Each structure stands twice: as C-alpha cells, then as structure tokens.
C-alpha cells in the first residue's frame, strides 16, 4: 500500500485487537487497517490534524478504537523569520478509530 507518498513515521498494533494497525506518515497522514494490514483506510487525519509529521501513535490497550496521535512541531524557517508563530507539537485523540479527532 502506498499511503500518501511520504515515509512511514509511526506504527501501532493494537494489543486489544492485533488485527487493528495504525500507520502515521511524514506528510501527516493516518491510516487504519482492521485486517492486519491487508486493506487500509483512506487518510483519517482530516482537517483537525495539521499537515505535519505524525511522530507517535498509541492505542488504549483495552479498546482498539481509542487512539492517540502525536504531531511534530515543524515550521518553515522563512515563516519564522517573518515573525509568524512557531508551530508546536500537539496531541490528538480519537475514540472512534480515527473517524473523529
């Protein structure tokens, strides 16, 4: 599966249901498989999660639908020099398997 064309930066296999796997990418994509990686969802990141590197994914050990995504703090040097706010890391949580963050 080719995700969004960027590097895979985070992988989480649910301990509650080992068939559920989440993958995060350098372009901010989050994908979910419910069958151990044979089939993958479309990008679940949605507008709530900025287009930045997913550095970590973590599932609740009791519920594969409870997942947390950590987004990297990255910024363009030219924007920072112009005085634009510097981005910072954020944590997003979903209780719906990534459908809503």
C-alpha positions in Angstrom: 0.0 0.0 0.0 1.4 3.4 -0.9 -0.3 5.7 1.7 0.4 9.3 0.8 3.8 9.0 -0.8 5.8 10.0 2.2 7.8 7.9 4.8 6.0 5.9 7.4 6.9 7.6 10.7 4.8 5.7 13.3 3.2 2.3 13.5 0.9 1.0 16.2 -0.6 -2.5 16.5 -3.5 -2.7 19.0 -3.0 -5.1 21.9 -6.8 -5.2 22.3 -7.2 -6.4 18.7 -4.0 -7.3 16.9 -5.8 -7.1 13.5 -6.0 -3.4 14.0 -3.0 -1.5 12.9 -2.5 2.3 12.6 0.2 4.0 10.5 1.3 7.6 10.5 3.3 9.4 7.8 5.7 12.3 7.4 3.0 14.2 5.5 0.6 13.9 8.4 -1.4 11.0 7.1 -3.0 8.5 9.4 -4.3 5.1 8.1 -6.0 2.2 9.7 -6.2 -1.5 8.9 -8.7 -3.8 10.5 -7.4 -6.9 9.0 -3.7 -6.9 9.9 -2.6 -4.8 7.0 -4.2 -6.4 4.0 -6.6 -3.5 3.4 -6.1 0.1 4.5 -8.5 3.1 5.1 -8.3 6.4 3.3 -6.4 9.1 5.2 -8.1 9.6 8.6 -6.2 12.7 9.6 -8.9 15.1 8.4 -8.8 18.8 8.8 -8.3 18.6 12.6 -4.8 17.4 12.2 -2.3 19.7 10.5 -0.2 18.5 7.6 2.8 17.7 9.8 4.7 14.6 10.7 3.0 12.0 12.9 5.6 11.1 15.4 3.8 8.6 17.5 0.5 6.6 17.6 -0.7 4.8 20.7 -3.8 2.7 21.3 -5.7 2.1 24.5 -4.7 -1.5 25.5 -8.4 -2.3 26.1 -10.0 -0.7 23.1 -8.5 -0.5 19.5 -10.8 2.4 18.7 -9.2 4.7 21.3 -6.0 6.0 19.6 -3.8 9.0 20.3 -1.6 10.7 17.6 1.3 13.0 18.3 2.1 15.6 15.7 5.6 17.1 15.3 6.5 20.7 15.7 7.8 21.8 12.4 8.0 25.1 10.7 9.3 26.9 7.6 12.4 29.0 8.5 11.2 31.8 6.2 7.9 32.0 8.1 9.6 32.1 11.5 11.9 34.9 10.2 8.8 36.9 9.2 7.5 36.6 12.8 4.8 34.1 12.1 4.0 31.9 15.2 6.2 28.9 15.5 4.3 25.6 15.3 4.4 23.3 18.3 3.7 19.7 18.9 0.1 18.6 19.5 -1.6 15.5 20.7 -4.9 14.4 19.1 -7.2 11.7 20.5 -9.9 9.6 18.9 -12.4 7.2 20.4 -13.8 6.3 17.0 -10.8 4.5 15.4 -9.7 7.8 13.8 -13.0 8.8 12.3 -13.3 11.8 14.5 -10.3 13.5 16.3 
